[in-house]
Each structure stands twice: as structure tokens, then as C-alpha cells.
Amino acid sequence: MSVVLVVNSGSSSFKYQLLEPEDGRVLASGLVERIGESVGAAKHKVVFGAGTGEGEAVTATDATYTLELPIPDHTTGFRVMLDAFAQWGPSLEEFPPVAVGHRVVHGGARFFEPTLITNLVEINIDELSVLAPLHNPGALQGVRAAKAAFPDLAHVAVFDTAFHQTLPPAAYTYAIDKELAEAHRIRRYGFHGTSHKYVSRTAAEFLGRPLSELKQIVFHLGNGASAAAVDGGRSVETSMGLTPLQGLVMGTRSGDIDPAVLFHLARRARMSIDDLDDLLNKGSGVLGLAGVTDMRDLEERVAEGDEDATLALEVYLHRLRAYAGSYIAQLGGVDVIVFTAGVGENSPLVRAGALSTLGFLGVKIDPERNEERRRDVRVISADDSAVTVLVVPTNEELEIARQALEVVAAL
């Protein structure tokens, strides 16, 4: 049984999972955070027993260990992680990883598949930091620290943007000056690709139908949210753009907005570029409209009759319906609509609201199925629905592990 260590690194923290890609079993997971502060923190969870990431019931117990200590850099953080495996298990000698899979947010137009990390790849990730200044530098720190900790293993980068490299030019091209766009690499890249790929493939497997025959719309709805139109397993349209700001209404991000709003605020409110960046990325979306970011809090306020919360939910759902209609037109029809991520997997209200106007296409939600609280892949559409509607729990770590293992096998 091959084991892969999956790392998701940011500028001041990194998460990790040790798992078996073939059956999805997670052996351990953890978080090292507050890197560079006077006191850092680490959490290590060991899973005992059997369990899979494929939506089956998990029959396992776990133990979580925490500690606080100075963690000045990522290299130290990886030593802390290795000490945790040595002290609390599972033993990396008993379960030796065959590869380390790294989540990297932005691969630009250069990376369209999981990639063995060489020195040249590191240089490219660094150069692409101009497109993802909050994400790629932290990922690169994690890559270098992981290489120091596991110098003899293959390190594989799995890019959030890679799945969307199949977008046709008409979908990824912005209608601005061509030479300016090319000079500054301005185009739609799309994000959450690892999740969209995992979920669309899992939906096909669950239905027992060839992925190549399905037209799917996937809604990845969490604090960050995106939609993708997937035709035969290939992404042909997606809501996020040059950055993760474009598209759906999110927890703190505005999503689509008239660019002239920024010019107006700069002139009339004297807001700087940094002010506008903070506004649209950190102070907008559901937070800007209703003062909360968690969909559960928003739904509670809606139930209490809060007008701001009600409007925020209506705006959120309006945008989802707009994208659903657009993608049905782009695909020329739809076979499957899938909901995933925190909100998509757990909010019956959002799922029903997003599809409430699609009855003319024969889309029918079964109210009882939609209200069920389960953690597995499930159908929530009615038996006579013309379109199958699914809830598919996402598992980006498992997808990264599997892609990393594919690279190792090819080597």
C-alpha cells in the first residue's frame, strides 16, 4: 500500500495529511501555524482503525496532540511535524511515504497537470507569485522545507489552476487590449480545480456512467466559491478569473462587479488601490451585505426576519442561478448538477434556492433527500427529475495524493 504525504502551505502555516491514495484512508493529519511569531503552535491527529475518504462510513478513532513552541520558519515547522510522527505516530518507517504532494494555487498557463518539482519548476512557481502574491510564496516555502525534510522523495506540485487549462480561448480571454493582456498574462485561469476535478469524476463513478459522456455543473460553495462547467471531464467554463475574486458571491469577496465601481470609489471616496483590494477581497460578499461570513449564521438571521440577511441570501442565490443558466447554455444542456464544499454539502436552503427556477428544464429536488444530513455521496433530486442533482463531499487532499502517485508511477 503506497502512502503519500500531502502538504498545503501558506506564508505562516501549513496543513498536512498522511494518507493511502488507493482507498482514501487517512493515517494522520496536522496543522503547524503561527510560523515566525514568538510562539508557534502545532496540532497532530493520529487516526486509528479503518476509514476512507470516499464517502463510506468511517470506523476509526483518533487522538489529537497539541503543543506550543517557537517555530521561526517552515524548515523548523517540518522538523516539528517529523517529531510529531516519531513521538505520536504513525511511524514513517512503518508507513514510508513514496511522494510528497504539494498544493500550489497558481500555475498560470505553464502547468496543466501534476508536475514533478525541479529547480526550474520552483523558479516558475516563484515567477508566478505576481499572479498569486498571497499564496505562491508560501507554497514555495513549504516545498523547500519539505525537500529538506524528505530529500530522497519525489515532490509533486498539484496546481489549483491546472484543471481549467482546458478552457477554450473564448472562455479565458478578456476583451481588453491584446498586447497589454499578453504582456501582463491577463486572462481567466480559474481556481478550485483540484476540487472540481475530484468531484466531477466521483459523480460519474457514483452514477456508474462514463465521465466522457456527462455534461456537469459543479458548485464548489465554501467561504470561497466557484462554479465550473465540465463537459466530458474537461473544464470548459469557470467562474473565477485572473484571481479568485471574480464570479460568485463569497464569504468576504464580492464576486462579479462593474469595474467602474472602483473608479468611482477612487475618485469620490478617495480610496487607494490597497483600500479597494481590501474592500473587494476582505470586506464584501456576505460579510459586506449582512455582517457575517458563515452561511449558518446568515440562515439563522434570515429565519429571524433580518432584512439585511434576507437580501444577502437573495443576492447570493441570484448569482448562483445566473451562473447555472449561463453554463447550461454553454454546455448545450446538463446531465448532472453537483454541490460540494462546506456550504454546498451542508445547506439544503442554498441547494434548493440555487435550482428553484430550473423547473422548466425538468430539474426537481426531492425535499426529504435534500434535508438529509449525511457525509456520503448522495442523490437529492427526485426520481423523475430530468437532471440528476448530487451532493459530493470534496476531498482535495485525496485528489492531490492520487495525482502525486500517478507522477511517481510514471517515473
C-alpha positions as CSV (number, residue, x, y, z in Angstrom):
1,M,0.0,0.0,0.0
2,S,1.5,3.3,-1.1
3,V,1.4,6.3,1.3
4,V,1.6,9.9,0.2
5,L,2.2,13.0,2.4
6,V,0.1,15.9,1.2
7,V,1.1,19.5,2.2
8,N,-0.8,22.7,1.8
9,S,1.5,25.5,2.8
10,G,0.8,29.2,3.4
11,S,3.1,32.0,4.4
12,S,2.7,31.4,8.2
13,S,1.3,27.9,8.4
14,F,0.9,24.6,6.7
15,K,-1.5,21.7,6.9
16,Y,-0.6,18.1,6.2
17,Q,-2.2,14.7,5.7
18,L,-0.6,11.2,5.5
19,L,-2.9,9.0,3.5
20,E,-3.2,6.0,1.3
21,P,-4.5,7.1,-2.1
22,E,-5.8,3.7,-3.2
23,D,-8.5,3.5,-0.6
24,G,-8.5,7.1,0.7
25,R,-7.6,6.1,4.3
26,V,-6.2,9.0,6.3
27,L,-3.5,7.9,8.7
28,A,-2.7,11.2,10.3
29,S,-3.2,14.9,9.7
30,G,-2.0,18.1,11.3
31,L,-1.5,21.8,11.3
32,V,1.6,23.9,12.0
33,E,0.8,27.6,12.4
34,R,1.9,31.0,13.7
35,I,5.2,30.4,11.9
36,G,7.6,33.3,12.5
37,E,5.8,34.5,15.6
38,S,7.2,34.5,19.1
39,V,5.3,31.3,19.9
40,G,4.1,28.9,17.2
41,A,1.6,26.1,17.5
42,A,1.3,22.5,16.2
43,K,-1.6,20.0,16.2
44,H,-1.1,16.4,15.2
45,K,-4.0,14.0,14.8
46,V,-3.5,10.2,14.6
47,V,-6.3,8.1,13.1
48,F,-6.6,4.5,14.4
49,G,-8.7,1.9,12.5
50,A,-10.2,1.8,9.1
51,G,-11.8,4.5,7.1
52,T,-11.9,6.0,3.7
53,G,-12.2,9.4,2.1
54,E,-14.7,8.0,-0.4
55,G,-17.9,8.8,1.5
56,E,-18.2,5.5,3.2
57,A,-18.8,5.3,7.0
58,V,-15.6,5.8,8.9
59,T,-14.9,3.2,11.6
60,A,-12.0,4.9,13.4
61,T,-10.9,6.6,16.5
62,D,-8.4,9.3,16.7
63,A,-6.1,11.1,19.1
64,T,-5.1,14.7,18.8
65,Y,-1.9,16.2,20.3
66,T,-1.0,19.9,20.5
67,L,2.0,21.8,21.6
68,E,3.3,25.4,21.6
69,L,6.9,26.3,20.9
70,P,8.9,28.8,18.8
71,I,8.7,27.9,15.0
72,P,10.8,30.6,13.3
73,D,10.4,29.2,9.7
74,H,8.9,26.4,7.6
75,T,12.0,24.3,7.9
76,T,11.6,24.2,11.7
77,G,7.9,23.5,11.2
78,F,8.7,20.4,9.2
79,R,11.0,19.2,11.9
80,V,8.2,19.7,14.4
81,M,5.9,17.6,12.1
82,L,8.6,14.9,11.9
83,D,9.0,14.9,15.7
84,A,5.2,14.5,16.0
85,F,5.2,11.5,13.7
86,A,8.1,10.0,15.7
87,Q,6.5,10.6,19.1
88,W,2.8,10.0,18.5
89,G,2.8,8.0,15.2
90,P,2.1,6.6,12.9
91,S,5.7,5.7,12.3
92,L,7.1,6.9,9.0
93,E,9.3,3.9,9.0
94,E,6.3,1.6,9.1
95,F,4.3,3.8,6.7
96,P,7.0,5.4,4.5
97,P,5.6,8.0,2.0
98,V,6.5,7.4,-1.6
99,A,5.9,11.1,-2.5
100,V,5.0,14.5,-1.1
101,G,2.1,16.2,-2.9
102,H,2.0,20.0,-2.7
103,R,-1.0,22.2,-3.3
104,V,0.1,25.2,-5.3
105,V,-2.6,27.8,-6.1
106,H,-1.4,29.3,-9.3
107,G,0.2,27.6,-12.2
108,G,-0.6,30.3,-14.7
109,A,-0.7,29.0,-18.3
110,R,2.5,27.0,-17.8
111,F,1.3,24.0,-15.8
112,F,-1.7,21.9,-16.8
113,E,-1.0,18.6,-15.0
114,P,0.6,17.4,-11.8
115,T,4.3,18.2,-12.1
116,L,7.5,16.8,-10.6
117,I,9.1,19.7,-8.7
118,T,12.5,20.5,-10.1
119,N,14.6,23.6,-9.6
120,L,13.1,25.0,-12.8
121,V,9.6,24.4,-11.5
122,E,10.5,26.2,-8.3
123,I,11.6,29.2,-10.4
124,N,8.4,29.1,-12.3
125,I,6.3,29.0,-9.1
126,D,8.2,31.9,-7.8
127,E,7.7,33.9,-11.0
128,L,4.0,33.2,-10.9
129,S,3.8,34.8,-7.5
130,V,3.0,38.0,-9.2
131,L,-0.4,36.4,-10.0
132,A,-0.9,34.9,-6.6
133,P,1.1,37.0,-4.1
134,L,-0.8,35.7,-1.1
135,H,-0.4,32.0,-2.0
136,N,2.5,31.0,-4.2
137,P,5.3,32.4,-2.0
138,G,4.0,30.4,1.0
139,A,3.7,27.3,-1.1
140,L,7.3,27.7,-2.3
141,Q,8.5,28.0,1.3
142,G,6.7,24.7,2.0
143,V,8.2,23.0,-1.0
144,R,11.7,23.9,0.0
145,A,11.2,22.9,3.6
146,A,9.7,19.6,2.6
147,K,12.6,18.9,0.3
148,A,15.0,19.4,3.1
149,A,12.9,17.1,5.3
150,F,12.4,14.4,2.6
151,P,15.4,14.9,0.2
152,D,15.0,11.4,-1.3
153,L,11.3,11.6,-2.2
154,A,9.6,12.8,-5.3
155,H,7.9,16.2,-4.7
156,V,4.9,16.8,-6.9
157,A,3.1,20.1,-7.4
158,V,-0.7,20.0,-8.0
159,F,-2.0,23.3,-9.2
160,D,-5.4,24.7,-8.5
161,T,-5.5,26.2,-11.9
162,A,-4.4,23.1,-13.9
163,F,-7.9,21.6,-14.4
164,H,-9.1,24.8,-16.1
165,Q,-6.3,24.8,-18.7
166,T,-8.8,23.1,-21.0
167,L,-10.9,26.3,-21.2
168,P,-11.3,27.4,-24.8
169,P,-9.8,30.7,-25.8
170,A,-13.3,32.3,-26.0
171,A,-13.8,31.4,-22.3
172,Y,-10.4,32.5,-20.9
173,T,-9.9,35.7,-23.0
174,Y,-10.8,39.1,-21.5
175,A,-11.9,41.7,-24.1
176,I,-9.1,44.2,-23.4
177,D,-6.1,45.3,-25.4
178,K,-4.5,42.1,-26.7
179,E,-0.8,43.2,-26.4
180,L,-1.4,44.6,-22.8
181,A,-3.1,41.3,-21.8
182,E,-0.3,39.2,-23.2
183,A,2.4,41.4,-21.6
184,H,0.9,41.0,-18.2
185,R,-0.5,37.5,-18.5
186,I,-4.1,38.7,-18.0
187,R,-6.6,36.0,-18.7
188,R,-9.0,33.8,-16.9
189,Y,-7.2,31.0,-15.0
190,G,-9.9,29.6,-12.7
191,F,-9.3,28.0,-9.3
192,H,-10.6,25.2,-7.0
193,G,-9.6,23.0,-10.0
194,T,-8.5,20.1,-7.8
195,S,-11.9,20.0,-6.1
196,H,-13.8,20.4,-9.4
197,K,-11.8,17.5,-10.9
198,Y,-12.3,15.2,-7.9
199,V,-16.0,15.9,-7.6
200,S,-16.9,15.6,-11.3
201,R,-15.0,12.3,-11.6
202,T,-16.6,11.0,-8.3
203,A,-20.0,11.9,-9.5
204,A,-19.5,9.9,-12.7
205,E,-18.2,6.9,-10.7
206,F,-21.2,7.1,-8.3
207,L,-23.7,7.1,-11.1
208,G,-21.9,4.3,-12.9
209,R,-21.7,6.4,-16.1
210,P,-18.7,7.2,-18.3
211,L,-17.2,10.6,-17.4
212,S,-16.7,11.3,-21.1
213,E,-20.5,11.3,-21.7
214,L,-21.6,13.7,-18.9
215,K,-22.3,17.4,-19.0
216,Q,-21.9,18.6,-15.4
217,I,-22.2,21.8,-13.5
218,V,-20.2,21.8,-10.2
219,F,-20.8,24.3,-7.5
220,H,-17.9,24.5,-5.0
221,L,-19.5,26.6,-2.3
222,G,-17.5,27.4,0.7
223,N,-16.2,30.7,2.1
224,G,-14.6,30.9,-1.3
225,A,-16.9,29.7,-4.0
226,S,-16.7,28.9,-7.7
227,A,-18.7,27.1,-10.4
228,A,-17.4,25.1,-13.3
229,A,-19.0,23.7,-16.4
230,V,-17.4,20.2,-17.1
231,D,-18.0,18.6,-20.4
232,G,-16.8,15.0,-20.7
233,G,-14.4,15.5,-17.8
234,R,-12.9,18.7,-19.2
235,S,-13.5,22.2,-17.7
236,V,-14.9,24.4,-20.4
237,E,-16.0,27.4,-18.2
238,T,-15.5,28.5,-14.7
239,S,-16.5,31.5,-12.6
240,M,-13.2,32.6,-11.0
241,G,-10.8,34.6,-13.3
242,L,-7.3,36.0,-13.2
243,T,-7.7,35.8,-9.4
244,P,-10.2,34.1,-7.1
245,L,-12.2,37.3,-6.7
246,Q,-14.3,37.0,-9.8
247,G,-17.6,35.1,-10.0
248,L,-19.9,34.0,-7.3
249,V,-20.8,35.9,-4.1
250,M,-18.5,34.6,-1.3
251,G,-18.0,34.9,2.4
252,T,-15.9,38.1,2.1
253,R,-15.4,38.5,-1.7
254,S,-17.7,40.5,-3.9
255,G,-17.5,38.3,-7.0
256,D,-18.7,39.9,-10.2
257,I,-18.9,43.7,-10.0
258,D,-18.8,46.6,-12.6
259,P,-15.1,47.7,-12.7
260,A,-16.3,51.3,-12.9
261,V,-17.4,51.0,-9.3
262,L,-13.6,51.0,-8.4
263,F,-13.0,54.1,-10.5
264,H,-16.0,55.8,-8.8
265,L,-14.8,54.9,-5.3
266,A,-11.2,56.0,-6.1
267,R,-12.5,59.4,-7.3
268,R,-15.3,60.1,-4.8
269,A,-14.3,58.2,-1.7
270,R,-10.6,58.8,-2.2
271,M,-9.9,55.1,-1.8
272,S,-6.4,53.8,-2.7
273,I,-5.6,50.6,-4.7
274,D,-4.9,48.8,-1.4
275,D,-8.2,50.1,0.1
276,L,-10.1,48.8,-2.9
277,D,-8.3,45.4,-2.8
278,D,-9.2,45.0,0.9
279,L,-12.8,46.1,0.2
280,L,-13.5,43.5,-2.5
281,N,-11.5,40.6,-1.1
282,K,-12.0,41.0,2.7
283,G,-14.9,43.3,3.3
284,S,-17.5,42.4,0.7
285,G,-19.7,39.4,-0.2
286,V,-21.9,38.1,2.6
287,L,-19.9,39.9,5.2
288,G,-20.3,43.3,3.4
289,L,-24.1,42.8,3.0
290,A,-25.0,41.2,6.3
291,G,-22.0,41.4,8.7
292,V,-21.4,37.7,8.9
293,T,-19.4,35.2,6.8
294,D,-20.8,31.9,8.0
295,M,-23.8,30.7,6.0
296,R,-25.2,29.1,9.1
297,D,-25.2,32.4,10.9
298,L,-26.8,34.0,7.8
299,E,-29.6,31.5,7.6
300,E,-30.3,32.0,11.3
301,R,-30.7,35.7,10.8
302,V,-32.9,35.1,7.8
303,A,-35.2,32.9,9.9
304,E,-35.3,35.7,12.5
305,G,-36.5,38.1,9.8
306,D,-33.3,40.1,9.5
307,E,-33.7,42.2,6.3
308,D,-30.0,42.6,5.6
309,A,-29.5,38.9,5.9
310,T,-32.5,38.2,3.7
311,L,-31.2,40.4,1.0
312,A,-27.7,38.9,1.3
313,L,-29.1,35.4,0.8
314,E,-31.2,36.6,-2.2
315,V,-28.2,38.2,-3.8
316,Y,-26.1,35.0,-3.2
317,L,-28.8,32.8,-4.7
318,H,-29.4,35.1,-7.6
319,R,-25.8,34.9,-8.6
320,L,-25.9,31.0,-8.4
321,R,-29.0,30.9,-10.6
322,A,-27.3,33.3,-13.1
323,Y,-24.3,31.0,-13.5
324,A,-26.4,27.8,-13.7
325,G,-28.4,29.3,-16.6
326,S,-25.2,30.5,-18.3
327,Y,-23.5,27.2,-18.0
328,I,-26.5,25.2,-19.2
329,A,-26.4,27.4,-22.3
330,Q,-22.6,27.0,-22.8
331,L,-22.8,23.2,-22.4
332,G,-25.9,22.8,-24.6
333,G,-27.7,21.1,-21.8
334,V,-26.8,19.4,-18.5
335,D,-26.9,15.8,-17.2
336,V,-25.7,16.3,-13.6
337,I,-25.5,19.3,-11.2
338,V,-23.2,18.8,-8.2
339,F,-22.9,20.7,-4.9
340,T,-19.7,20.4,-2.8
341,A,-17.6,22.1,-0.1
342,G,-18.9,23.5,3.2
343,V,-22.0,25.4,2.1
344,G,-22.7,23.1,-0.9
345,E,-22.6,20.0,1.2
346,N,-24.5,21.3,4.3
347,S,-27.1,23.9,3.2
348,P,-30.4,22.5,1.9
349,L,-31.7,26.0,1.7
350,V,-28.9,27.1,-0.7
351,R,-29.1,24.0,-2.8
352,A,-32.9,24.3,-3.2
353,G,-32.7,28.1,-3.8
354,A,-30.0,27.8,-6.5
355,L,-32.1,25.4,-8.6
356,S,-35.5,26.9,-7.8
357,T,-36.0,28.4,-11.3
358,L,-34.9,25.4,-13.3
359,G,-38.2,23.5,-13.2
360,F,-38.8,24.4,-16.9
361,L,-35.8,22.1,-17.7
362,G,-37.3,19.3,-15.6
363,V,-34.9,19.8,-12.6
364,K,-36.7,18.6,-9.5
365,I,-35.3,18.5,-5.9
366,D,-36.7,15.9,-3.6
367,P,-37.3,17.9,-0.3
368,E,-36.7,14.9,2.0
369,R,-33.5,13.9,0.3
370,N,-32.3,17.4,0.3
371,E,-32.8,17.8,4.0
372,E,-30.8,14.7,4.9
373,R,-27.7,15.4,6.9
374,R,-25.2,12.8,5.7
375,R,-21.5,12.8,4.8
376,D,-21.6,10.5,1.8
377,V,-22.2,11.0,-1.9
378,R,-26.0,11.1,-2.4
379,V,-28.8,12.0,-4.9
380,I,-31.0,14.8,-3.8
381,S,-33.1,15.1,-7.0
382,A,-36.5,13.4,-7.4
383,D,-36.7,10.1,-9.2
384,D,-38.5,11.8,-12.2
385,S,-36.0,14.7,-12.4
386,A,-34.6,15.2,-15.9
387,V,-31.3,16.2,-14.4
388,T,-29.6,14.3,-11.6
389,V,-28.6,16.5,-8.7
390,L,-25.9,15.2,-6.3
391,V,-24.1,16.2,-3.1
392,V,-20.5,15.1,-3.4
393,P,-18.2,15.8,-0.4
394,T,-14.9,17.1,-1.8
395,N,-11.6,15.7,-0.9
396,E,-8.8,17.8,-2.3
397,E,-6.1,16.1,-0.3
398,L,-7.0,12.7,-1.7
399,E,-7.0,14.1,-5.2
400,I,-3.6,15.6,-4.7
401,A,-2.3,12.3,-3.3
402,R,-3.6,10.4,-6.2
403,Q,-2.2,12.8,-8.8
404,A,1.2,12.7,-7.0
405,L,1.1,8.9,-7.0
406,E,0.4,9.0,-10.8
407,V,3.6,11.1,-11.3
408,V,5.6,8.7,-9.2
409,A,4.3,5.7,-11.1
410,A,5.2,7.4,-14.4
411,L,8.7,7.9,-13.2
